[in-house]
Amino acid sequence: MSPTFFTMKTVLIASFVFLVQNIPYAQVYSNKEVGKKNADLIDSLKASEYPYALPILGKEATKRGFTLPYSAGIGINYLWQESDLVIDNLQIGFNNGPLYSLSEVIRFDNATSTASGVNIRPDVWLFPFLNIYGIVAQASPSTAVGFGVYVPDADGNWNNVISLNTEANFEATTFGFGLTPTIGVGGGWMALDMNFTWSDIAELDKPAFATVFGPRFGKTFKFKNPESNIAVWVGGFRLHLNTGTNGSLALNEVLDTEGLQAKVDNGIAKVEDSQQQVDAWWNGLTSIEQKNPVNVAKYETANRALTAAGNFLNGLDESLNDEQRATVQYSLDKRPKDMWNFIIGSQYQYNRHWMVRFEYGFLGSRNQIIAGLQYRFGL
């Protein structure tokens, strides 16, 4: 298997983490009623008795002219997303052998993942201006990754010795929690969503952890029916992943081995040829030239890269002799290509119980679509 495999899995994992976290709760909030046209509503709120135990201080908030949403809810969301990652410090080994660093010789042509899934998100208002929620999600992402192994020749030019493409599919389950401080005045509102999730994926040594921060700023417009409205908003989304990932996979899980042996044999021959060229260049230098720091650095870099590429290709070659039982171990650091992207969204509230929402994220290297339905009730 190859960096392909692990890179692909890493991208998939990050995609999934992003997917399940980028799900804001239905856009409800505690709204301070203002204006003469709402005078009757404000008087009614101040005179009414708040009937629910949550949120804490809910009674005091209504006395001050705040309209509160029902204190509990449950939402279901469908999500689709596409995103890119940057991979660093890649190491790969075969059949539980030593790991070899490949960061210097691997170049990725693409690492794009697509994922869709379903998220269930129960929530409660702990205080009038603080919503807390849980996250349970299931998704089936897939990713296509292309990469090449490059080595230098005697002139210092880096040449491709083998190109590979891979595609992987897997299942993942995520659990987590979040909180959203929010407030509204006269229908304008601000929400600062943040959450923390752990994604359980069989191919990883431990769950993948991620954090999200998503500020949103919007406006709600009322209809004649006082319980119906439509909200629109803009905002941002920031994703941070734990950087280290380690794991193990079966060679035949994500790599198509048909015709691979010929590619590997050709790659090994190219590495050997480049090594001969580099050695011939070095041996042709005078003793003074061999002490030149520029030539020393060039020679050491070439040998380091050729050794890494050779270890990888030879390990892959040996694994192909028993591809049904071969395994690949990997270690790497990963980060989103772009931490931030822009979001726009809208929600239609049919009444205080039912609401549907749609949100689209774009700009940078992430794109996502979210559609959700939520039901709210009092506690």
C-alpha positions as CSV (number, residue, x, y, z in Angstrom):
1,M,0.0,0.0,0.0
2,S,1.3,3.5,-0.1
3,P,1.1,7.0,1.3
4,T,-1.9,6.9,-0.9
5,F,-3.6,4.7,1.5
6,F,-2.9,6.5,4.6
7,T,-3.3,9.9,3.1
8,M,-6.6,8.9,1.7
9,K,-7.8,7.6,5.1
10,T,-6.5,10.8,6.8
11,V,-8.4,13.0,4.3
12,L,-11.5,10.8,4.8
13,I,-11.2,11.1,8.6
14,A,-10.8,14.8,8.5
15,S,-13.7,15.1,6.1
16,F,-15.9,13.2,8.4
17,V,-14.9,15.2,11.4
18,F,-15.6,18.4,9.6
19,L,-18.9,17.0,8.3
20,V,-20.4,16.0,11.7
21,Q,-19.2,19.2,13.4
22,N,-20.5,21.7,10.9
23,I,-24.1,21.4,12.0
24,P,-25.4,24.4,13.8
25,Y,-28.5,23.9,15.9
26,A,-31.8,25.3,14.5
27,Q,-31.4,29.1,14.7
28,V,-33.4,30.0,17.7
29,Y,-32.4,32.4,20.4
30,S,-33.6,34.6,23.2
31,N,-34.8,37.8,21.6
32,K,-35.2,41.1,23.4
33,E,-38.4,42.6,22.1
34,V,-38.1,46.3,21.3
35,G,-40.2,49.0,19.5
36,K,-43.6,50.5,19.9
37,K,-45.3,47.9,17.6
38,N,-44.2,45.2,20.1
39,A,-45.4,47.1,23.2
40,D,-48.3,44.7,23.7
41,L,-46.1,41.7,23.4
42,I,-43.5,43.2,25.8
43,D,-46.3,43.9,28.4
44,S,-47.6,40.4,27.9
45,L,-44.2,38.8,28.5
46,K,-43.6,40.8,31.6
47,A,-47.0,39.9,33.0
48,S,-46.8,36.2,32.1
49,E,-45.5,33.3,34.3
50,Y,-42.7,31.3,32.6
51,P,-44.0,27.6,32.8
52,Y,-40.7,25.6,32.3
53,A,-37.8,24.6,34.5
54,L,-35.3,25.5,31.8
55,P,-33.5,27.6,31.0
56,I,-32.2,28.7,34.4
57,L,-33.3,32.3,34.9
58,G,-35.9,31.9,32.2
59,K,-38.6,33.6,34.3
60,E,-36.3,36.6,35.0
61,A,-35.6,36.9,31.2
62,T,-39.2,37.0,30.2
63,K,-39.9,39.6,32.9
64,R,-37.3,41.8,31.1
65,G,-39.1,41.5,27.8
66,F,-37.2,38.5,26.2
67,T,-39.0,36.0,24.1
68,L,-37.5,32.6,24.7
69,P,-37.6,29.5,22.5
70,Y,-38.8,26.2,23.8
71,S,-36.1,25.0,26.2
72,A,-35.3,21.6,24.5
73,G,-35.1,20.3,21.0
74,I,-33.9,17.5,18.8
75,G,-32.8,17.9,15.2
76,I,-31.8,15.6,12.4
77,N,-29.5,16.9,9.6
78,Y,-28.3,15.7,6.3
79,L,-24.9,16.9,5.2
80,W,-22.7,16.8,2.2
81,Q,-19.1,18.2,2.0
82,E,-15.9,18.2,0.0
83,S,-12.6,19.3,1.5
84,D,-8.8,19.2,1.1
85,L,-6.0,18.5,3.6
86,V,-2.3,19.2,3.8
87,I,-0.2,16.2,4.9
88,D,3.2,16.6,6.6
89,N,5.8,14.3,8.2
90,L,4.6,11.2,6.4
91,Q,6.1,7.8,7.5
92,I,5.1,4.4,6.2
93,G,6.1,0.8,7.0
94,F,5.0,-2.6,5.8
95,N,3.9,-5.7,7.8
96,N,4.7,-4.1,11.2
97,G,8.3,-3.3,10.1
98,P,10.1,0.0,10.6
99,L,8.5,3.2,9.5
100,Y,10.3,5.2,6.7
101,S,10.0,8.9,6.3
102,L,8.6,9.8,2.8
103,S,7.9,13.5,3.2
104,E,10.8,14.4,1.0
105,V,9.9,12.2,-1.9
106,I,6.1,12.2,-2.0
107,R,4.1,14.8,-4.0
108,F,0.4,14.7,-3.9
109,D,-1.5,15.5,-7.1
110,N,-4.8,15.6,-5.3
111,A,-6.4,14.7,-2.0
112,T,-10.1,15.5,-2.3
113,S,-12.7,13.8,-0.1
114,T,-16.4,13.7,-0.5
115,A,-18.7,12.7,2.4
116,S,-22.3,12.6,3.2
117,G,-24.0,11.6,6.5
118,V,-26.7,12.1,9.1
119,N,-26.3,13.9,12.4
120,I,-28.7,13.8,15.4
121,R,-28.4,16.7,17.7
122,P,-30.3,17.0,21.0
123,D,-30.0,20.4,22.8
124,V,-31.3,22.3,25.8
125,W,-31.1,25.9,26.9
126,L,-29.2,25.9,30.1
127,F,-29.4,29.7,30.5
128,P,-31.4,32.1,28.3
129,F,-28.3,33.0,26.4
130,L,-26.5,29.6,26.4
131,N,-27.5,26.5,24.5
132,I,-25.7,23.2,25.0
133,Y,-26.0,20.1,22.8
134,G,-24.8,16.6,22.0
135,I,-23.7,15.2,18.7
136,V,-24.2,11.7,17.4
137,A,-23.3,11.1,13.7
138,Q,-22.8,8.4,11.2
139,A,-21.2,8.9,7.8
140,S,-19.7,7.0,4.9
141,P,-17.0,9.1,3.3
142,S,-15.0,8.3,0.2
143,T,-11.8,9.9,-1.1
144,A,-9.6,9.8,-4.2
145,V,-5.9,10.5,-3.8
146,G,-3.2,10.7,-6.4
147,F,0.5,11.0,-5.7
148,G,3.9,10.4,-7.1
149,V,7.3,9.4,-5.8
150,Y,10.1,11.7,-6.9
151,V,13.9,11.3,-6.7
152,P,16.8,13.5,-7.8
153,D,19.3,12.8,-10.6
154,A,22.9,13.8,-10.8
155,D,21.9,17.3,-12.1
156,G,19.6,17.9,-9.1
157,N,16.4,17.5,-11.1
158,W,13.6,15.6,-9.4
159,N,11.9,13.0,-11.5
160,N,8.8,10.9,-11.0
161,V,9.6,7.2,-10.6
162,I,6.0,5.9,-9.9
163,S,2.5,7.5,-9.8
164,L,-0.3,5.9,-8.0
165,N,-4.0,6.6,-7.4
166,T,-6.3,5.2,-4.8
167,E,-9.8,5.4,-3.5
168,A,-11.1,4.4,-0.1
169,N,-14.4,4.0,1.6
170,F,-15.1,3.5,5.3
171,E,-17.6,3.9,8.1
172,A,-17.3,6.2,11.1
173,T,-19.3,7.1,14.1
174,T,-18.9,10.4,16.0
175,F,-19.9,11.5,19.5
176,G,-19.4,15.0,21.0
177,F,-20.8,18.0,22.6
178,G,-21.0,21.8,22.1
179,L,-22.2,25.1,23.4
180,T,-23.5,28.2,21.8
181,P,-23.6,31.6,23.5
182,T,-26.2,33.7,21.6
183,I,-28.4,36.7,22.0
184,G,-30.9,38.7,19.9
185,V,-32.3,42.2,20.0
186,G,-35.2,43.2,17.8
187,G,-34.8,40.2,15.6
188,G,-31.1,40.7,15.0
189,W,-28.9,38.1,16.6
190,M,-25.4,36.7,17.1
191,A,-24.4,33.1,17.8
192,L,-20.9,31.8,18.7
193,D,-21.1,28.1,18.1
194,M,-18.2,25.8,19.3
195,N,-18.0,22.1,19.7
196,F,-15.7,19.1,20.4
197,T,-16.0,15.7,18.9
198,W,-14.3,12.3,18.9
199,S,-14.7,10.1,15.8
200,D,-14.4,6.3,16.2
201,I,-12.8,4.8,13.0
202,A,-11.6,1.3,12.9
203,E,-8.5,2.1,10.9
204,L,-7.1,4.5,13.5
205,D,-5.3,3.6,16.7
206,K,-7.4,6.1,18.7
207,P,-10.4,8.3,18.0
208,A,-9.8,11.5,16.0
209,F,-10.4,14.6,18.0
210,A,-11.4,18.0,16.5
211,T,-12.7,21.4,17.6
212,V,-14.9,23.8,15.7
213,F,-15.7,27.5,16.1
214,G,-18.5,29.0,14.0
215,P,-19.7,32.6,14.5
216,R,-23.0,33.6,12.8
217,F,-24.7,36.9,12.5
218,G,-28.3,37.1,11.3
219,K,-31.7,38.7,11.2
220,T,-35.1,37.2,11.7
221,F,-38.2,38.5,9.9
222,K,-41.6,37.9,11.3
223,F,-44.8,36.9,9.4
224,K,-48.4,37.7,10.2
225,N,-48.6,34.5,12.2
226,P,-46.6,35.5,15.3
227,E,-45.1,32.0,15.6
228,S,-43.8,31.9,12.0
229,N,-40.7,33.6,10.7
230,I,-37.7,33.3,8.4
231,A,-34.1,33.9,9.4
232,V,-31.1,34.6,7.2
233,W,-27.4,34.7,8.3
234,V,-23.8,34.9,7.3
235,G,-20.8,33.7,9.3
236,G,-17.6,31.7,9.3
237,F,-16.4,28.2,10.2
238,R,-13.0,27.4,11.7
239,L,-11.9,23.7,12.0
240,H,-8.9,22.5,14.0
241,L,-7.9,18.8,14.0
242,N,-5.4,17.0,16.2
243,T,-2.3,16.9,14.1
244,G,-1.0,13.4,14.7
245,T,-2.5,10.3,13.1
246,N,-1.3,6.7,13.4
247,G,-2.8,3.6,12.2
248,S,-2.7,0.3,10.2
249,L,-4.5,-0.9,7.1
250,A,-4.7,-4.0,4.9
251,L,-2.8,-3.4,1.7
252,N,-5.7,-4.5,-0.5
253,E,-8.2,-2.4,1.4
254,V,-7.7,0.8,-0.6
255,L,-5.1,0.0,-3.3
256,D,-5.9,-1.6,-6.6
257,T,-3.1,-4.1,-7.1
258,E,-3.9,-4.9,-10.7
259,G,-0.9,-3.9,-12.8
260,L,0.8,-2.6,-9.8
261,Q,3.7,-5.0,-9.8
262,A,4.9,-3.7,-13.2
263,K,4.8,-0.1,-11.9
264,V,6.8,-1.1,-8.8
265,D,9.4,-2.9,-10.8
266,N,9.8,0.1,-13.2
267,G,10.0,2.4,-10.2
268,I,12.8,0.3,-8.5
269,A,14.7,0.3,-11.8
270,K,14.5,4.1,-12.0
271,V,15.7,4.6,-8.4
272,E,18.6,2.3,-9.1
273,D,19.5,4.2,-12.2
274,S,19.3,7.5,-10.4
275,Q,21.5,6.2,-7.6
276,Q,24.1,5.1,-10.2
277,Q,24.0,8.6,-11.7
278,V,24.4,10.3,-8.4
279,D,27.3,8.0,-7.4
280,A,29.0,8.6,-10.7
281,W,28.7,12.4,-10.3
282,W,30.1,12.2,-6.8
283,N,33.0,9.9,-7.6
284,G,33.9,12.2,-10.5
285,L,34.4,15.2,-8.2
286,T,37.9,16.1,-7.0
287,S,38.6,15.8,-3.2
288,I,38.3,19.6,-2.9
289,E,34.9,19.6,-4.8
290,Q,33.7,16.8,-2.5
291,K,34.3,19.1,0.5
292,N,32.3,22.0,-1.0
293,P,29.3,22.4,1.2
294,V,27.0,22.8,-1.8
295,N,28.1,19.5,-3.3
296,V,27.9,17.8,0.1
297,A,24.3,19.0,0.7
298,K,23.3,17.9,-2.8
299,Y,24.9,14.5,-2.4
300,E,23.3,13.9,1.0
301,T,19.9,15.0,-0.1
302,A,20.0,12.8,-3.1
303,N,21.1,9.7,-1.1
304,R,18.5,10.4,1.6
305,A,15.7,10.7,-1.0
306,L,16.9,7.7,-3.0
307,T,17.0,5.6,0.2
308,A,13.5,6.6,1.2
309,A,12.1,5.9,-2.2
310,G,13.9,2.6,-2.4
311,N,12.7,1.5,1.1
312,F,9.1,2.3,0.1
313,L,9.2,0.6,-3.3
314,N,11.0,-2.5,-1.9
315,G,8.5,-2.8,0.9
316,L,5.7,-2.5,-1.5
317,D,7.3,-5.1,-3.7
318,E,7.6,-7.6,-0.9
319,S,4.0,-6.9,0.2
320,L,2.7,-7.7,-3.3
321,N,4.0,-11.2,-2.9
322,D,1.3,-11.8,-0.3
323,E,-1.1,-9.0,-0.9
324,Q,-4.0,-10.7,0.8
325,R,-2.3,-10.6,4.2
326,A,0.0,-7.6,3.8
327,T,-0.5,-4.6,6.0
328,V,0.7,-1.0,5.9
329,Q,1.5,1.1,9.0
330,Y,1.6,4.9,8.9
331,S,2.2,8.1,10.9
332,L,1.6,11.6,9.8
333,D,0.6,15.2,10.7
334,K,-2.4,16.7,9.0
335,R,-4.1,20.1,8.9
336,P,-6.9,21.6,6.9
337,K,-5.7,23.4,3.8
338,D,-7.8,26.3,4.9
339,M,-8.9,26.7,8.5
340,W,-11.7,29.1,7.7
341,N,-14.5,29.2,5.2
342,F,-17.5,31.4,4.7
343,I,-21.1,30.3,5.3
344,I,-24.6,31.6,4.5
345,G,-27.9,30.1,5.6
346,S,-31.6,30.5,6.1
347,Q,-34.3,28.9,8.3
348,Y,-38.1,28.8,8.0
349,Q,-39.9,28.5,11.3
350,Y,-43.4,27.1,10.8
351,N,-44.2,27.5,14.4
352,R,-42.4,27.4,17.7
353,H,-42.2,23.6,17.5
354,W,-41.1,23.0,13.9
355,M,-38.4,24.5,11.8
356,V,-36.3,23.6,8.7
357,R,-33.0,25.1,7.8
358,F,-30.5,25.2,4.9
359,E,-26.8,26.3,5.0
360,Y,-24.1,26.5,2.4
361,G,-20.4,26.8,3.1
362,F,-17.9,27.9,0.4
363,L,-14.6,29.8,-0.3
364,G,-11.2,28.2,0.4
365,S,-10.9,24.5,0.0
366,R,-14.1,23.4,1.8
367,N,-17.6,23.3,0.4
368,Q,-20.6,21.9,2.3
369,I,-24.4,21.8,2.2
370,I,-26.5,21.2,5.3
371,A,-30.3,20.6,5.4
372,G,-32.1,20.0,8.7
373,L,-35.4,19.6,10.5
374,Q,-35.8,20.3,14.2
375,Y,-38.6,19.9,16.7
376,R,-38.6,21.9,20.0
377,F,-40.5,21.4,23.2
378,G,-40.6,22.8,26.8
379,L,-38.8,21.3,29.8
